[in-house]
Amino acid sequence: MIPASLRRIENLHIFCWLVKDICWVSDFKSMGMVMILPTIGVAIWMTFRFRKEPADLVYNLAVTLWIMANSTWMIGEFYFNDGTRPIARIFFASGLLVLGLFYGIRALRRYADKRRVD
């Protein structure tokens, strides 16, 4: 169960993310750029705050990487004729890799535990 104070931070995070993306699709470059910092900042804070629970750590890290990819892509569309998309792909792939490793390790542990019991 997430405490109310942390739930408010999570809601703030969603708000920042939506404002950033609305600025992106509306071509509000300055405000979109400003919103990168609080959006990524809160994502990093949440990743650090939930670091003791492996699943929460992994998911928050994947979200942080997703937002970094999203922000990189936005910057590319704003200022570099969409030239940062390859960099954004690295962040997106890193998020998938983190999740894939987490579930792969979890599956291997379950398999090993099951073999020990049998």
Backbone hydrogen bonds, N-H to C=O, Kabsch-Sander energy under -0.5 kcal/mol:
donor,donor_aa,acceptor,acceptor_aa,energy
7,R,3,P,-2.3
8,R,4,A,-2.1
9,I,5,S,-1.4
10,E,6,L,-2.4
11,N,7,R,-2.4
12,L,8,R,-2.5
13,H,9,I,-2.4
14,I,10,E,-2.0
15,F,11,N,-2.3
16,C,12,L,-2.9
17,W,13,H,-2.5
18,L,14,I,-2.5
19,V,15,F,-2.6
20,K,16,C,-2.6
21,D,17,W,-2.4
22,I,18,L,-2.6
23,C,19,V,-2.5
24,W,20,K,-2.0
25,V,21,D,-2.5
26,S,22,I,-1.6
27,D,24,W,-1.2
28,F,23,C,-2.8
29,K,27,D,-1.3
32,G,28,F,-2.6
33,M,29,K,-2.6
34,V,30,S,-2.3
35,M,31,M,-2.2
36,I,32,G,-0.6
36,I,33,M,-0.9
37,L,33,M,-0.7
37,L,34,V,-0.7
39,T,35,M,-1.7
40,I,36,I,-2.8
41,G,37,L,-2.8
42,V,38,P,-2.5
43,A,39,T,-1.6
44,I,40,I,-2.7
45,W,41,G,-2.4
46,M,42,V,-2.7
47,T,43,A,-2.2
48,F,44,I,-2.6
49,R,45,W,-2.9
50,F,46,M,-2.2
51,R,48,F,-1.3
53,E,50,F,-1.1
57,L,53,E,-2.8
58,V,54,P,-2.6
59,Y,55,A,-2.5
60,N,56,D,-2.6
61,L,57,L,-2.3
62,A,58,V,-2.4
63,V,59,Y,-2.3
64,T,60,N,-2.4
65,L,61,L,-2.4
66,W,62,A,-2.2
67,I,63,V,-2.7
68,M,64,T,-2.2
69,A,65,L,-2.4
70,N,66,W,-3.0
71,S,67,I,-2.8
72,T,68,M,-2.4
73,W,69,A,-2.5
74,M,70,N,-2.2
75,I,71,S,-2.7
76,G,72,T,-2.2
77,E,73,W,-2.3
78,F,74,M,-2.6
79,Y,75,I,-2.9
80,F,75,I,-0.6
80,F,76,G,-1.6
82,D,76,G,-2.5
83,G,76,G,-0.6
83,G,80,F,-1.5
85,R,82,D,-0.8
88,A,84,T,-2.3
89,R,85,R,-2.3
90,I,86,P,-1.2
91,F,87,I,-1.5
92,F,88,A,-2.7
93,A,89,R,-3.1
94,S,90,I,-2.3
95,G,91,F,-2.0
96,L,92,F,-2.0
97,L,93,A,-2.6
98,V,94,S,-2.5
99,L,95,G,-2.0
100,G,96,L,-3.0
101,L,97,L,-2.9
102,F,98,V,-2.2
103,Y,99,L,-2.6
104,G,100,G,-2.5
105,I,101,L,-2.9
106,R,102,F,-2.3
107,A,103,Y,-2.4
108,L,104,G,-2.3
109,R,105,I,-2.4
110,R,106,R,-2.2
111,Y,107,A,-2.4
112,A,108,L,-2.6
113,D,109,R,-2.8
114,K,110,R,-2.4
115,R,111,Y,-2.2
116,R,112,A,-1.8
117,V,113,D,-1.8
118,D,114,K,-2.1
